[in-house]
């Protein structure tokens, strides 16, 4: 009768019952008996804690006065199945349990047979406050295909440490124990923390397995470089530290904040090429890295991103609509086409001038010396959009790349262009900013009649992008201009 009753339960209630039964080390039928018996005893004022079959007392059976003992704990923000492989780093997995729980995860631990040589199921159970699983043919858990439950009734599977043997079995699709059966039966994200001797990590067989697992969609954290457990051994193969693994896990089971969701962000990046003739052009030394990093960060923050890029050797960031252009006039036309937008960020290094008359053929050297090139100004894209009477984005941000008098020139540009913010950076050759991966910026923001300046330390361009997007999100939230 219990089986028939369980089958008729809705899926959400069935999942809660499975989780409670697993936590208490009972079958689902026995868990139902405990719940029914307790309900009867509470209704009639009887004491609970009656013996179960075999003379055991259920772990959560207490006096009727303690009503909390029979209430399932609230579901955590995430459920993690942690598989511990058989390596010396298994002891670190016990700290990982704590790190995951600190981040709101409900952790169920699976120990391989080899892992039990290093840590005990009792330790894992005590730290996780859950039953520890060790055997594929455990009658208490397999009555309802427990390995399927452990594979599916979770938000993420973490393997730490992931030994060379366990990774080889995963890559080959083996399912000869509880851990590998779970991994073959899951449709949830998998995070792998490899740990092994450096020679094993660099062995061609392991490299093939790593490549296969990555193609299968497995995420990896580590391994790190350092000393090994073996005396005199060092290199890449140390398991990532528990705090690193927990952070990587949180990024997978906790969706990142999306403060720009529902907003449209327009970004320009890279240089422009202004042709002199079919083979020569005028350009700025811009790699486009900072603009592309901002586009990627805005997309991760949930924005609809239109990136208009001059000629650069960079791939389009995920989730970004990319339009490639050549000249300043092309870029301005593309910007107009991409409006309206909530935020416009002009990070492109647009050439200030172009030749007034482009040569139809390659200009040849002549006896009279170099030919004169008459220059004319290019359209000022930042000023044009900042001064739009209709359709001006609520927040317009420009960049000031200077080689001297950085803040004075940036203040003047902020006033002259009519934008709201300026990101100023020193692009002198000694800084290595042009084409490099690091940047030092100052954020100038109009505040009434005054200008606020926020100076940031040296950061990677990705970190600058994340910090700028965070400030944009705060500003748009304060302005209350949420699009429907």
Secondary structure as UniProt FT lines:
FT   HELIX           2..7
FT   HELIX           11..24
FT   HELIX           28..44
FT   HELIX           53..55
FT   TURN            59..60
FT   TURN            64..65
FT   HELIX           67..70
FT   STRAND          78..84
FT   TURN            88..89
FT   HELIX           90..102
FT   TURN            103..104
FT   STRAND          105..111
FT   TURN            113..114
FT   HELIX           115..117
FT   HELIX           121..128
FT   TURN            136..137
FT   HELIX           139..142
FT   TURN            143..144
FT   HELIX           146..152
FT   STRAND          156..162
FT   HELIX           164..172
FT   HELIX           178..185
FT   STRAND          189..194
FT   HELIX           198..202
FT   HELIX           204..215
FT   TURN            216..217
FT   STRAND          219..220
FT   STRAND          224..227
FT   TURN            231..232
FT   STRAND          234..238
FT   HELIX           242..253
FT   TURN            259..262
FT   STRAND          264..269
FT   STRAND          274..277
FT   TURN            278..279
FT   STRAND          280..282
FT   HELIX           289..300
FT   TURN            301..302
FT   STRAND          304..309
FT   TURN            318..319
FT   STRAND          320..324
FT   HELIX           328..338
FT   STRAND          343..346
FT   STRAND          353..355
FT   TURN            367..368
FT   STRAND          375..377
FT   HELIX           381..386
FT   STRAND          395..402
FT   HELIX           406..417
FT   STRAND          421..426
FT   HELIX           429..431
FT   TURN            434..435
FT   STRAND          438..439
FT   STRAND          441..447
FT   TURN            448..449
FT   STRAND          450..455
FT   STRAND          459..460
FT   HELIX           461..479
//
